[in-house]
């Protein structure tokens, strides 16, 4: 999944579930790390970062994304 798709997924989840989805992401990260599923935790950590940026209105999830 690329950056654009991940951002759109985060936006859709945030629109549907609001701020609670970031808390779900935090729990998923902790659970996957505890189970040794690091790759899954990394994906959720990226999603969490984007969700927090959306909540704080630091990014427009529907604007073009530039990855540096």
PASEBA-1860 file (N, C-alpha, C; in nm, 3 decimals):
! residues 68
1> XXXXXXXX> 0.085/-0.116/0.000/0.000/0.000/0.000/0.090/0.123/0.000 ~ 0.064/0.214/-0.091/0.144/0.334/-0.102/0.097/0.443/-0.007 ~ 0.172/0.553/-0.006/0.141/0.665/0.084/0.003/0.724/0.055 ~ -0.030/0.740/-0.073/-0.159/0.798/-0.110/-0.274/0.710/-0.062 ~ -0.263/0.578/-0.084/-0.368/0.487/-0.042/-0.381/0.482/0.111 ~ -0.267/0.486/0.180/-0.269/0.484/0.326/-0.336/0.609/0.381 ~ -0.306/0.723/0.319/-0.367/0.849/0.363/-0.518/0.848/0.338 ~ -0.559/0.796/0.224/-0.703/0.789/0.195/-0.774/0.695/0.291
9> XXXXXXXX> -0.711/0.582/0.321/-0.768/0.488/0.419/-0.784/0.557/0.554 ~ -0.681/0.627/0.598/-0.688/0.698/0.726/-0.800/0.801/0.724 ~ -0.814/0.873/0.613/-0.920/0.974/0.602/-1.058/0.911/0.610 ~ -1.077/0.801/0.540/-1.207/0.733/0.543/-1.238/0.678/0.681 ~ -1.138/0.620/0.747/-1.159/0.570/0.883/-1.192/0.684/0.978 ~ -1.122/0.795/0.964/-1.147/0.910/1.051/-1.286/0.968/1.026 ~ -1.327/0.975/0.901/-1.461/1.025/0.870/-1.570/0.935/0.929 ~ -1.545/0.805/0.924/-1.646/0.709/0.970/-1.650/0.697/1.123
17> XXXXXXXX> -1.532/0.696/1.187/-1.525/0.664/1.329/-1.473/0.777/1.418 ~ -1.429/0.887/1.358/-1.380/1.000/1.437/-1.249/0.971/1.507 ~ -1.229/1.042/1.618/-1.102/1.034/1.690/-1.075/0.897/1.753 ~ -1.178/0.815/1.768/-1.160/0.685/1.832/-1.069/0.594/1.749 ~ -1.062/0.616/1.620/-0.981/0.527/1.536/-0.832/0.538/1.569 ~ -0.786/0.653/1.614/-0.646/0.666/1.655/-0.620/0.581/1.780 ~ -0.718/0.574/1.871/-0.701/0.489/1.990/-0.699/0.341/1.951 ~ -0.778/0.305/1.851/-0.776/0.167/1.801/-0.639/0.136/1.743
25> XXXXXXXX> -0.583/0.230/1.669/-0.450/0.211/1.611/-0.346/0.192/1.721 ~ -0.355/0.270/1.828/-0.261/0.255/1.940/-0.269/0.116/2.000 ~ -0.390/0.067/2.018/-0.407/-0.069/2.072/-0.353/-0.174/1.977 ~ -0.376/-0.155/1.847/-0.326/-0.251/1.748/-0.173/-0.255/1.751 ~ -0.110/-0.138/1.759/0.036/-0.131/1.765/0.088/-0.210/1.885 ~ 0.030/-0.184/2.002/0.075/-0.252/2.124/0.055/-0.403/2.115 ~ -0.059/-0.443/2.062/-0.090/-0.586/2.051/0.005/-0.656/1.954 ~ 0.025/-0.597/1.837/0.113/-0.660/1.739/0.257/-0.664/1.788
33> XXXXXXXX> 0.303/-0.558/1.854/0.439/-0.559/1.907/0.454/-0.666/2.015 ~ 0.354/-0.679/2.101/0.359/-0.780/2.207/0.360/-0.921/2.150 ~ 0.294/-0.939/2.036/0.289/-1.069/1.971/0.407/-1.093/1.877 ~ 0.498/-0.995/1.868/0.615/-1.010/1.782/0.586/-0.988/1.634 ~ 0.471/-0.932/1.603/0.432/-0.907/1.463/0.471/-0.763/1.426 ~ 0.600/-0.743/1.413/0.656/-0.610/1.397/0.612/-0.545/1.266 ~ 0.608/-0.619/1.157/0.567/-0.560/1.029/0.425/-0.505/1.036 ~ 0.336/-0.576/1.102/0.199/-0.526/1.117/0.196/-0.403/1.206
41> XXXXXXXX> 0.276/-0.404/1.311/0.283/-0.288/1.401/0.334/-0.165/1.326 ~ 0.430/-0.184/1.237/0.485/-0.073/1.159/0.376/-0.012/1.071 ~ 0.295/-0.095/1.007/0.186/-0.044/0.924/0.088/0.036/1.008 ~ 0.050/-0.015/1.123/-0.043/0.056/1.211/0.018/0.184/1.266 ~ 0.150/0.183/1.289/0.217/0.303/1.339/0.212/0.414/1.233 ~ 0.232/0.377/1.108/0.222/0.475/0.998/0.080/0.529/0.988 ~ -0.017/0.440/0.995/-0.157/0.480/0.990/-0.190/0.572/1.107 ~ -0.139/0.540/1.225/-0.162/0.622/1.344/-0.105/0.763/1.324
49> XXXXXXXX> 0.014/0.773/1.270/0.075/0.904/1.247/-0.011/0.989/1.154 ~ -0.061/0.927/1.049/-0.147/1.000/0.955/-0.278/1.039/1.022 ~ -0.336/0.949/1.099/-0.460/0.980/1.170/-0.442/1.099/1.264 ~ -0.331/1.102/1.335/-0.305/1.213/1.427/-0.289/1.344/1.350 ~ -0.224/1.338/1.234/-0.211/1.458/1.151/-0.346/1.505/1.100 ~ -0.433/1.412/1.064/-0.568/1.448/1.019/-0.645/1.512/1.134 ~ -0.640/1.450/1.252/-0.711/1.503/1.368/-0.665/1.645/1.401 ~ -0.535/1.669/1.392/-0.478/1.800/1.425/-0.488/1.898/1.309
57> XXXXXXXX> -0.543/1.851/1.198/-0.559/1.933/1.077/-0.425/1.983/1.021 ~ -0.321/1.900/1.039/-0.190/1.933/0.983/-0.181/1.895/0.836 ~ -0.268/1.802/0.794/-0.268/1.762/0.654/-0.411/1.756/0.602 ~ -0.423/1.775/0.472/-0.549/1.753/0.402/-0.535/1.615/0.337 ~ -0.608/1.515/0.385/-0.588/1.379/0.336/-0.626/1.360/0.189 ~ -0.693/1.457/0.131/-0.733/1.444/-0.009/-0.646/1.526/-0.102 ~ -0.549/1.598/-0.046/-0.455/1.673/-0.128/-0.346/1.578/-0.178 ~ -0.279/1.613/-0.287/-0.167/1.529/-0.335/-0.061/1.517/-0.225
65> XXXX> -0.001/1.400/-0.216/0.097/1.372/-0.112/0.236/1.371/-0.174 ~ 0.327/1.436/-0.105/0.469/1.432/-0.143/0.545/1.362/-0.033 ~ 0.616/1.259/-0.066/0.698/1.187/0.030/0.841/1.226/0.002 ~ 0.907/1.279/0.104/1.047/1.325/0.090/1.141/1.221/0.141
END
